[in-house]
Amino acid sequence: MDKTFYITTPIYYVNDRPHLGHASTTVWADVQARYRRLIGQKTFFLTGLDEHGMKVQQAAEKQGVSPQQHCDEMARHFQELWKNLLISNDDFVRTTQERHKILVQKFLTELHQRGAIYKKTYHGWYSKIAEQFVTEKEMVDGKFPAHLGDVIELEEENYFFKMSEHQPWLVKYIQDHPDWIQPENRRNEIMSWLQKPLDDLCISRPRSRLSWGIPVPFDSNYVTYVWVDALVNYISIVGYGSNRLAEFWPADWHLIAKDILTTHAVYWPTMLHALDIEMPRHILAHGFWLKDGQKMSKSLGNVVNPQEYVAKYGADAFRYFLCRELQLSNDSDFTDNRFLQRFNADLANDLGNLANRSLSMIQRYRKGVVPDWGEKTASDDEIVEVARVSLADYHKHMEAIAYHSALEAVWKLISRANRYVDENAPWKLAKDPASSARLDTVLRMLAETTALLSHLIAPFMPTIAGKLEEQLNMKTLPPTLVPTPNFLPASHVIGKPEPLFPRQQVEAR
């Protein structure tokens, strides 16, 4: 059996409602899952929620509800947003589910049986907000980074995973697989981190301090460290402990934000290596979103609420912006003006205008019937070549999850097609009976180009792609990203053209 293409998001921590970062990573994973399905790959897309840990317990206490009640409420908000963002996940894991708990305990038991876990008293630094022990090597100019919050000295007895034993192997693995961690600057960060000796990983918390967690199977006085619990979801949901795992694992892509790179590129692979489980094939860690050049925070009142943008502009436009603007190597800036400029220029003017005028002219000049090829010129050969190159570049960049570049390839074709309309001026050809054969070719070319574009945008904008396919009357035609030069059958009748994107007002600033 061929392995299913398998892509994951992190499972999101439920101490608060979903935000732009959650939406962005999930949309990126969804786009890849939709793309893989369109090219015919059996695909499994997993997302979900990390529902254990101190911050969840504290958030529930603050609201006067049980941790499970808090998790259930947060799960509702995440699932509602995923529905509105058109997320097509195949499963939604919650770490409070019994199916996950059982396999986390199996994972820990196997590590323990292999002698990879031991118990000791530890005295050191503990970050409350990160819920993890930290070391002085993480200090910058003698201070712990702000993202670690209050760091206190703590002494307690806990269980530890022998992570340090796997450091030489991990360094060599990254060196031998240069594209395993992407982008390159994230890989360099991990390699720099690994220049210093790794400490062993504390994988438990005393129940006396934290009760909201999965019990450690070999000592009921402890619960599992939330990051061990969370990482195991990538294999627990797809058949860990059964023959079913081989259908899915290894994951082709773990999509994450840069702040959890260490857990995915150090903790996770060393635990897998200890159990002789194959590594995930790729880890992609993108940058953060800023708002108008500033870090988002509730105190500044500059938090982007994805639900508000989806309600006002539609999920497709929001998804397009996240894929066109999110940077991998650096942080990205979300501004309302930039969003509206992308909406008006790329979607309303470029794509929307091309589709609407192409189909409207077929209705007007050929009564909605796509004509056969007629008289051809060099401009026809040129647009066919642009389409060929754009399609090749699109596939190359989509497979690498380089969405900005993939969309650039699509927009090169859109731009050339719009120029093709202006150069050939079908409205002038329609007035000259002697130009009827030439008009046939121009209209046919525009119909074929629009059909191709409806496929290319489908992973990014599934609703708009569906509307365009409906206007092209393509429901009876196979969904594919490899259309033939004559994808539309002879005498194909299109539907009624409708504008895809209403222009939005851009406020001057």
C-alpha positions as CSV (number, residue, x, y, z in Angstrom):
1,M,0.0,0.0,0.0
2,D,1.3,3.5,-0.9
3,K,1.7,5.7,2.1
4,T,-0.9,8.4,2.4
5,F,0.3,12.0,2.2
6,Y,0.2,13.1,5.8
7,I,0.3,16.8,7.0
8,T,-0.2,18.2,10.4
9,T,-0.6,21.5,12.2
10,P,0.5,21.8,15.8
11,I,-2.3,21.0,18.2
12,Y,-3.2,24.4,19.6
13,Y,-3.1,25.2,23.3
14,V,-6.6,26.1,24.6
15,N,-5.8,28.7,27.3
16,D,-7.5,31.2,25.0
17,R,-9.5,31.6,21.8
18,P,-7.9,31.1,18.4
19,H,-6.0,34.0,16.8
20,L,-4.4,34.9,13.5
21,G,-1.4,32.6,14.1
22,H,-3.6,29.6,14.6
23,A,-5.6,30.5,11.5
24,S,-2.6,31.0,9.4
25,T,-0.8,27.7,10.1
26,T,-4.1,25.8,9.7
27,V,-4.9,27.5,6.4
28,W,-1.4,26.7,5.1
29,A,-1.9,23.0,6.0
30,D,-5.3,23.0,4.4
31,V,-4.0,24.4,1.1
32,Q,-1.5,21.7,0.9
33,A,-4.0,19.0,1.7
34,R,-6.4,20.3,-0.9
35,Y,-3.6,20.5,-3.5
36,R,-2.5,16.9,-2.8
37,R,-6.1,15.6,-3.2
38,L,-6.4,17.5,-6.5
39,I,-3.3,15.8,-7.9
40,G,-4.7,12.5,-6.9
41,Q,-2.8,11.7,-3.7
42,K,-4.6,10.0,-0.8
43,T,-4.3,12.6,1.9
44,F,-4.7,12.8,5.6
45,F,-4.8,16.2,7.3
46,L,-4.6,16.3,11.1
47,T,-5.2,19.3,13.4
48,G,-6.6,19.7,16.9
49,L,-6.1,20.9,20.5
50,D,-3.6,20.5,23.3
51,E,-5.9,20.5,26.4
52,H,-3.7,19.6,29.3
53,G,-1.2,21.6,31.4
54,M,-0.9,24.3,34.0
55,K,-2.2,27.2,31.9
56,V,-5.4,25.4,31.0
57,Q,-5.9,24.5,34.7
58,Q,-5.3,28.1,35.7
59,A,-7.6,29.5,32.9
60,A,-10.4,27.2,34.1
61,E,-9.9,28.2,37.7
62,K,-10.1,31.9,36.8
63,Q,-13.4,31.3,35.1
64,G,-14.8,29.1,37.9
65,V,-15.3,26.1,35.7
66,S,-13.7,22.7,35.5
67,P,-10.7,22.2,33.1
68,Q,-12.8,20.0,30.9
69,Q,-15.6,22.6,30.7
70,H,-13.0,25.2,29.7
71,C,-11.6,22.9,27.0
72,D,-15.0,22.1,25.6
73,E,-15.8,25.8,25.3
74,M,-12.5,26.5,23.6
75,A,-12.9,23.5,21.2
76,R,-16.2,25.0,20.1
77,H,-14.4,28.3,19.1
78,F,-11.7,26.5,17.2
79,Q,-14.0,24.2,15.3
80,E,-16.3,27.1,14.4
81,L,-13.4,29.1,13.0
82,W,-12.1,26.1,11.1
83,K,-15.6,25.7,9.5
84,N,-15.7,29.3,8.5
85,L,-12.2,29.2,7.1
86,L,-13.2,26.2,5.0
87,I,-10.6,23.9,6.7
88,S,-10.8,20.3,5.3
89,N,-9.1,18.4,8.1
90,D,-9.6,14.6,8.2
91,D,-9.5,14.4,12.0
92,F,-9.5,16.8,15.0
93,V,-7.6,15.5,17.9
94,R,-8.2,16.6,21.5
95,T,-5.7,15.4,24.0
96,T,-8.4,14.8,26.6
97,Q,-9.8,12.0,24.3
98,E,-9.3,8.5,25.6
99,R,-8.0,7.3,22.2
100,H,-5.1,9.7,22.7
101,K,-4.5,9.2,26.4
102,I,-4.1,5.4,26.0
103,L,-1.4,5.8,23.4
104,V,0.5,8.5,25.2
105,Q,0.8,6.1,28.1
106,K,1.9,3.3,25.7
107,F,4.5,5.6,24.3
108,L,5.9,6.4,27.8
109,T,5.8,2.8,28.9
110,E,7.9,1.8,25.9
111,L,10.4,4.5,26.6
112,H,10.6,3.4,30.2
113,Q,10.9,-0.3,29.3
114,R,13.9,0.6,27.0
115,G,15.6,2.4,29.9
116,A,15.2,5.8,28.3
117,I,13.5,7.3,31.3
118,Y,14.8,7.7,34.8
119,K,13.8,9.5,38.0
120,K,15.9,12.1,39.9
121,T,15.7,15.2,42.0
122,Y,16.3,18.3,40.0
123,H,17.2,21.8,41.2
124,G,17.0,24.5,38.5
125,W,15.1,27.1,36.7
126,Y,11.5,26.8,35.8
127,S,9.4,28.9,33.4
128,K,5.8,29.1,34.6
129,I,4.4,30.4,31.3
130,A,6.3,27.9,29.2
131,E,5.6,25.1,31.7
132,Q,9.2,23.8,31.3
133,F,12.6,23.7,33.0
134,V,15.1,26.0,31.3
135,T,18.9,26.4,31.6
136,E,21.2,29.3,31.9
137,K,22.4,28.8,28.3
138,E,19.0,30.3,27.3
139,M,19.9,33.6,28.9
140,V,20.6,36.6,26.8
141,D,22.8,39.2,28.4
142,G,22.4,37.5,31.8
143,K,18.6,37.5,31.6
144,F,16.0,34.9,30.5
145,P,14.1,36.0,27.3
146,A,10.8,37.8,27.9
147,H,8.8,35.0,26.2
148,L,9.7,32.7,29.2
149,G,7.9,35.0,31.6
150,D,8.7,34.6,35.3
151,V,11.5,32.1,35.8
152,I,11.8,30.7,39.3
153,E,14.2,28.4,41.1
154,L,12.6,25.0,41.7
155,E,13.6,21.7,43.3
156,E,11.5,18.6,42.9
157,E,11.7,15.0,42.0
158,N,10.6,14.1,38.4
159,Y,11.1,11.7,35.6
160,F,13.5,12.5,32.8
161,F,14.0,11.3,29.2
162,K,17.6,10.7,28.3
163,M,17.5,13.2,25.5
164,S,21.3,14.0,25.8
165,E,22.2,10.5,24.6
166,H,20.7,11.3,21.1
167,Q,22.5,14.6,20.5
168,P,25.3,13.2,18.3
169,W,22.8,11.3,16.2
170,L,20.5,14.4,15.9
171,V,23.3,16.6,14.7
172,K,24.4,14.2,12.1
173,Y,20.8,13.6,11.0
174,I,20.2,17.3,10.4
175,Q,23.6,17.5,8.5
176,D,22.6,14.6,6.3
177,H,19.1,15.9,5.7
178,P,19.6,19.7,4.9
179,D,16.0,20.2,3.9
180,W,14.5,18.5,6.9
181,I,14.0,21.7,8.8
182,Q,12.8,24.6,6.7
183,P,13.5,27.5,6.1
184,E,17.3,27.5,6.3
185,N,17.5,30.1,9.0
186,R,15.4,27.9,11.3
187,R,17.7,24.9,10.6
188,N,20.7,27.1,11.5
189,E,19.0,28.1,14.8
190,I,18.7,24.4,15.8
191,M,22.2,23.6,14.7
192,S,23.4,26.5,16.8
193,W,21.4,25.3,19.7
194,L,22.9,21.8,19.4
195,Q,26.5,23.2,19.6
196,K,25.9,23.3,23.4
197,P,25.3,20.1,25.4
198,L,21.7,18.9,25.6
199,D,20.1,18.4,28.9
200,D,17.8,15.5,29.6
201,L,14.1,16.3,29.2
202,C,11.8,16.4,32.3
203,I,8.8,14.5,31.1
204,S,6.6,14.6,34.2
205,R,5.0,17.0,36.7
206,P,4.0,16.0,40.3
207,R,0.3,15.7,40.7
208,S,0.6,17.7,43.9
209,R,1.5,20.7,41.7
210,L,-0.5,19.9,38.5
211,S,-3.4,17.5,38.4
212,W,-4.7,18.3,34.9
213,G,-2.7,15.9,32.7
214,I,-2.4,12.3,31.6
215,P,-1.2,10.1,34.5
216,V,2.3,8.7,34.0
217,P,1.6,5.0,33.5
218,F,4.4,3.7,35.8
219,D,3.8,6.2,38.7
220,S,0.4,7.6,39.5
221,N,1.9,10.4,41.5
222,Y,2.9,12.2,38.3
223,V,1.2,13.5,35.2
224,T,2.8,13.7,31.7
225,Y,4.6,16.9,30.7
226,V,2.3,18.7,28.3
227,W,4.8,18.8,25.4
228,V,5.3,15.0,25.5
229,D,1.5,14.6,25.6
230,A,1.1,17.0,22.7
231,L,3.8,15.7,20.4
232,V,2.5,12.1,20.6
233,N,-0.7,13.2,18.8
234,Y,1.1,13.0,15.5
235,I,1.3,9.2,15.8
236,S,-1.5,8.4,18.3
237,I,-4.3,9.4,15.9
238,V,-2.9,7.6,12.8
239,G,-2.4,4.2,14.4
240,Y,0.5,4.1,16.8
241,G,0.7,0.6,18.2
242,S,-1.0,-1.0,15.2
243,N,-0.2,-1.9,11.6
244,R,-2.3,1.1,10.5
245,L,0.6,3.5,11.3
246,A,2.5,2.5,8.2
247,E,-0.2,3.8,6.0
248,F,0.4,7.3,7.3
249,W,3.7,7.6,9.0
250,P,6.1,9.3,8.6
251,A,4.4,12.6,8.4
252,D,5.3,14.4,5.2
253,W,5.1,17.8,6.8
254,H,4.8,19.2,10.3
255,L,3.7,22.8,10.0
256,I,4.4,25.0,13.0
257,A,5.3,28.5,14.0
258,K,8.9,29.4,14.9
259,D,8.3,29.5,18.7
260,I,7.8,25.8,19.0
261,L,10.7,24.7,16.7
262,T,12.8,23.3,19.5
263,T,10.1,21.0,20.7
264,H,9.5,19.7,17.2
265,A,13.1,19.6,16.0
266,V,14.8,18.4,19.2
267,Y,12.4,16.8,21.7
268,W,10.2,15.0,19.2
269,P,12.9,13.4,17.0
270,T,15.0,12.2,19.9
271,M,12.0,10.5,21.5
272,L,11.1,8.9,18.1
273,H,14.7,7.8,17.7
274,A,14.7,6.2,21.1
275,L,11.8,4.0,20.0
276,D,13.3,3.4,16.5
277,I,10.4,5.2,14.8
278,E,11.1,6.9,11.5
279,M,11.5,10.7,11.5
280,P,8.9,13.0,10.0
281,R,10.1,14.0,6.5
282,H,9.9,17.8,6.9
283,I,9.4,20.4,9.6
284,L,8.4,23.9,8.4
285,A,8.5,26.7,10.9
286,H,7.1,30.1,9.7
287,G,7.4,33.5,11.3
288,F,5.0,35.5,13.3
289,W,2.4,38.0,12.3
290,L,2.7,41.7,13.4
291,K,-0.1,44.2,13.1
292,D,0.9,47.5,11.6
293,G,4.5,46.8,12.5
294,Q,3.9,45.9,16.2
295,K,3.6,42.7,18.1
296,M,-0.1,41.8,18.6
297,S,-1.4,42.0,22.2
298,K,-4.7,42.5,23.9
299,S,-3.3,45.4,25.9
300,L,-2.5,47.3,22.6
301,G,-5.9,46.4,21.2
302,N,-4.3,45.4,17.8
303,V,-5.2,41.7,17.8
304,V,-6.6,40.5,14.4
305,N,-9.8,38.5,14.8
306,P,-10.0,36.1,11.9
307,Q,-13.7,35.7,12.3
308,E,-14.3,39.4,11.6
309,Y,-12.3,39.4,8.4
310,V,-14.0,36.2,7.1
311,A,-17.4,37.7,7.9
312,K,-16.6,40.9,6.1
313,Y,-14.5,39.8,3.1
314,G,-15.1,36.1,2.8
315,A,-12.9,33.1,3.7
316,D,-11.3,32.9,0.3
317,A,-9.9,36.4,0.3
318,F,-8.6,36.0,3.8
319,R,-7.0,32.6,2.9
320,Y,-5.4,34.2,-0.1
321,F,-3.9,37.0,1.9
322,L,-2.4,34.6,4.5
323,C,-0.8,32.5,1.8
324,R,0.5,35.4,-0.3
325,E,1.9,37.5,2.6
326,L,3.1,35.1,5.4
327,Q,6.9,35.0,5.4
328,L,8.8,31.8,6.3
329,S,12.2,33.3,7.2
330,N,10.9,36.5,8.7
331,D,7.9,38.0,10.5
332,S,5.0,39.4,8.4
333,D,3.0,42.5,8.8
334,F,-0.8,42.4,8.7
335,T,-2.2,45.9,7.8
336,D,-5.7,46.6,6.7
337,N,-4.5,48.7,3.8
338,R,-2.3,45.9,2.6
339,F,-5.2,43.4,2.9
340,L,-7.5,45.7,0.9
341,Q,-4.8,46.4,-1.7
342,R,-4.4,42.7,-2.3
343,F,-8.2,42.3,-2.4
344,N,-8.7,45.0,-5.0
345,A,-5.6,44.6,-7.1
346,D,-5.1,40.8,-7.2
347,L,-8.6,39.5,-6.7
348,A,-11.1,42.1,-8.0
349,N,-8.9,43.7,-10.8
350,D,-6.7,40.8,-11.9
351,L,-8.5,37.5,-11.4
352,G,-12.1,38.7,-11.1
353,N,-11.9,41.1,-14.0
354,L,-10.3,38.5,-16.3
355,A,-12.8,35.8,-15.4
356,N,-15.8,38.1,-15.8
357,R,-14.9,39.7,-19.0
358,S,-13.8,36.5,-20.6
359,L,-17.0,34.6,-19.8
360,S,-19.2,37.7,-20.6
361,M,-17.7,38.0,-24.1
362,I,-18.3,34.3,-24.7
363,Q,-21.9,34.9,-23.8
364,R,-22.2,38.1,-25.8
365,Y,-20.4,37.0,-29.0
366,R,-21.0,33.3,-29.1
367,K,-24.2,32.9,-27.0
368,G,-22.4,31.1,-24.3
369,V,-21.0,28.4,-26.5
370,V,-17.2,28.0,-26.3
371,P,-16.0,28.0,-30.0
372,D,-13.4,25.7,-31.5
373,W,-10.0,27.0,-32.4
374,G,-9.9,29.3,-35.4
375,E,-7.1,31.6,-36.7
376,K,-4.0,31.6,-34.6
377,T,-1.2,34.2,-34.2
378,A,2.1,34.4,-32.2
379,S,0.3,35.9,-29.2
380,D,-1.5,32.5,-28.8
381,D,1.8,30.6,-28.7
382,E,3.1,33.1,-26.2
383,I,0.2,32.7,-23.7
384,V,0.3,28.9,-24.1
385,E,4.0,29.0,-23.2
386,V,3.3,31.3,-20.2
387,A,0.7,28.8,-19.1
388,R,3.1,25.9,-19.4
389,V,5.9,27.6,-17.4
390,S,3.4,28.9,-14.8
391,L,1.9,25.4,-14.3
392,A,5.4,23.9,-13.9
393,D,6.5,26.5,-11.4
394,Y,3.2,26.2,-9.6
395,H,3.6,22.5,-9.0
396,K,7.2,22.9,-7.9
397,H,6.4,25.6,-5.4
398,M,3.3,24.0,-4.1
399,E,5.1,20.7,-3.3
400,A,7.7,22.8,-1.4
401,I,4.9,24.7,0.4
402,A,6.3,28.0,-1.0
403,Y,2.9,29.5,-1.5
404,H,4.0,33.1,-2.2
405,S,6.0,31.8,-5.2
406,A,3.2,29.4,-6.3
407,L,0.7,32.3,-6.4
408,E,3.2,34.5,-8.2
409,A,3.3,31.8,-10.9
410,V,-0.5,31.9,-11.1
411,W,-0.6,35.6,-11.3
412,K,2.0,35.7,-14.1
413,L,-0.6,33.8,-16.2
414,I,-3.4,36.0,-15.1
415,S,-1.4,39.1,-16.0
416,R,-0.5,37.7,-19.4
417,A,-4.1,36.7,-20.0
418,N,-5.3,40.2,-19.2
419,R,-2.8,41.7,-21.6
420,Y,-3.9,39.1,-24.2
421,V,-7.4,40.5,-24.0
422,D,-6.3,44.0,-24.4
423,E,-3.9,43.2,-27.3
424,N,-6.5,41.2,-29.2
425,A,-9.5,43.4,-28.4
426,P,-12.3,40.9,-28.9
427,W,-14.9,43.7,-29.0
428,K,-13.2,45.0,-32.1
429,L,-12.9,41.6,-33.7
430,A,-16.7,41.1,-33.1
431,K,-17.5,44.1,-35.3
432,D,-15.6,42.7,-38.3
433,P,-17.1,39.6,-39.9
434,A,-13.8,38.8,-41.6
435,S,-12.2,38.4,-38.1
436,S,-14.7,35.7,-36.9
437,A,-12.1,32.9,-37.0
438,R,-9.7,35.0,-35.0
439,L,-12.4,35.9,-32.5
440,D,-13.1,32.1,-32.1
441,T,-9.5,31.5,-31.1
442,V,-9.3,34.4,-28.7
443,L,-12.5,33.4,-26.9
444,R,-11.4,29.7,-26.8
445,M,-8.0,30.7,-25.4
446,L,-9.7,32.8,-22.6
447,A,-12.1,29.9,-21.8
448,E,-9.3,27.4,-21.5
449,T,-7.2,29.8,-19.4
450,T,-10.0,30.6,-17.1
451,A,-10.7,26.8,-16.7
452,L,-7.0,26.2,-15.8
453,L,-7.1,29.1,-13.3
454,S,-10.1,27.7,-11.6
455,H,-8.1,24.6,-10.8
456,L,-4.9,26.4,-9.8
457,I,-6.7,28.7,-7.2
458,A,-8.9,25.9,-5.8
459,P,-6.5,24.9,-2.9
460,F,-6.3,28.6,-1.9
461,M,-9.8,29.8,-2.6
462,P,-12.1,26.8,-2.8
463,T,-15.4,28.7,-2.7
464,I,-14.4,31.1,-5.5
465,A,-12.9,28.3,-7.5
466,G,-16.3,26.5,-7.2
467,K,-18.2,29.6,-8.3
468,L,-15.9,30.0,-11.3
469,E,-16.3,26.3,-12.2
470,E,-20.0,26.8,-11.9
471,Q,-19.9,29.8,-14.3
472,L,-17.8,27.7,-16.7
473,N,-20.3,24.8,-16.3
474,M,-17.5,22.4,-15.3
475,K,-19.4,20.2,-12.9
476,T,-19.4,17.3,-15.3
477,L,-15.7,17.7,-16.0
478,P,-13.1,15.9,-13.8
479,P,-11.3,18.0,-11.1
480,T,-7.6,18.0,-12.0
481,L,-4.6,20.2,-11.9
482,V,-3.3,18.7,-15.1
483,P,-5.8,19.8,-17.7
484,T,-5.3,19.1,-21.4
485,P,-4.8,21.9,-23.9
486,N,-8.4,21.2,-25.0
487,F,-9.8,20.7,-21.5
488,L,-13.3,22.1,-22.5
489,P,-15.1,19.8,-24.9
490,A,-16.3,21.0,-28.3
491,S,-19.4,23.2,-28.2
492,H,-19.2,23.4,-24.4
493,V,-21.9,25.7,-23.0
494,I,-20.9,28.0,-20.1
495,G,-23.2,29.3,-17.4
496,K,-24.0,32.8,-16.3
497,P,-21.0,35.1,-15.5
498,E,-21.1,36.8,-12.1
499,P,-18.5,39.1,-10.5
500,L,-16.3,37.1,-8.1
501,F,-15.0,39.9,-5.9
502,P,-16.7,43.3,-5.2
503,R,-14.1,46.1,-4.9
504,Q,-13.5,47.4,-1.4
505,Q,-12.9,51.0,-0.3
506,V,-9.3,51.6,0.8
507,E,-9.1,54.3,3.5
508,A,-6.2,56.8,3.1
509,R,-3.8,56.9,6.0
